[in-house]
Amino acid sequence: MDLLASAGPFGISPSTDQLIVINLAAILVGTTFNSPQKLIKWGGLIIAVVTSTCAIWCQH
């Protein structure tokens, strides 16, 4: 059955949960990136990148 599934870029076929995580990460970056405080600005970006990467490749 896995052979019939379509794969996206890099052989990844994202599930709904993975897409939700990526969308939430984009919202996090969008709301924190204009912050004058560097900790919030870069912390939001780092958290978004780590959670998106884990959602795609860790497949939890």
TADAMO-V847245 format. One record per residue. RES is the residue in one letter. PHI is phi as a letter, one per 30 degrees, with the letter a starting at -180 (NA if undefined). BURIAL is + if it has 24 or more other ideal C-beta (glycine too) atoms within 12 Angstrom, else -. Layout:
# TADAMO-V847245
RES;PHI;BURIAL  RES;PHI;BURIAL
This chain:
# TADAMO-V847245
M;NA;-  D;d;-  L;d;-  L;d;-  A;d;-  S;d;-  A;c;-  G;d;-  P;d;-  F;i;-  G;i;-  I;c;-  S;c;-  P;d;-  S;d;-  T;d;-  D;d;-  Q;d;+  L;d;-  I;d;-  V;d;+  I;d;+  N;d;-  L;d;-  A;d;+  A;d;-  I;d;-  L;e;+  V;d;+  G;d;-  T;c;-  T;c;-  F;d;-  N;c;-  S;d;-  P;d;-  Q;d;-  K;d;-  L;d;-  I;d;-  K;d;-  W;d;-  G;d;-  G;d;+  L;d;+  I;d;-  I;d;+  A;d;+  V;d;-  V;d;-  T;d;+  S;d;+  T;d;-  C;d;-  A;d;+  I;d;+  W;c;-  C;d;-  Q;h;-  H;d;-
